[in-house]
């Protein structure tokens, strides 16, 4: 006798991922260099750099004050004038995952979200010049001027997928990023410099970092805007170079 076929259907249940959220504070352990690309460089990339005229060739090669102002990321409102791309912090966490057991760089990129595009940076910026090597074949030396913060701190809002990740794992990963990667130019990740490193504390209980946070956050928007308008030199070498360029400007104007 033939057997009657039985139709069975299976319903697949798909559960929505859940998110956790934590606000953490970053306390700079080493000074930070800003490394934003200047407006002129953006324009040259957009339309191409034209040939210099005879008059332009006689101009002084660098304008330290303008390069100092162009090096920062800035915001039009909020508690601070200076900020930093949140993507840079997420990138630091992803890089730190390479040296952190139990998580991969790809997982960090997929499972962690930073709602804000910019994070606020507290701290007074100073004008600093350094000798750098250009990216050309001969590694030609040049002078680069950037905003330099001897003391700085920041606050970052982080969302993450649970239960794959926990608040503790986010804290640990950000702390590892602060130790072995850092943010900004000459950061620890690059090997040559050890700048932009930081420690991590919770926004509700900062423990030993509370006083440091309170002191640095006094250097908010008003202090930063004044420092950008009237830059102070970060060290004696920079001060000597600024004195030289001022004298050279007067000589060429005569």
Buried (B, 14 or more C-beta within 10 A) or exposed (E): EEEEEEEEEEEEEEEEEEEBEBEBBBBBBBBBBBBBEBEEEEEEEEEEEEEEEEEEEEEEEBBBBEBBBBBBBBBEEEEBBBBBBBEBBBBBBBBBBEEBEEBEBEBBEEBBBBEBEBBBBBBBBBBBBBEBEEEEEEEEEEBBBBBBBBBBBBBBBBBBBBEBBEBEBBBBBBBBBBBBBBBBBBBBBEEEBBBBBBBBBBEEEBEEBEEBBEEBBEBBBEBBBEBBEEBEBBBEEBBEBBEEBEEEEEEEEE
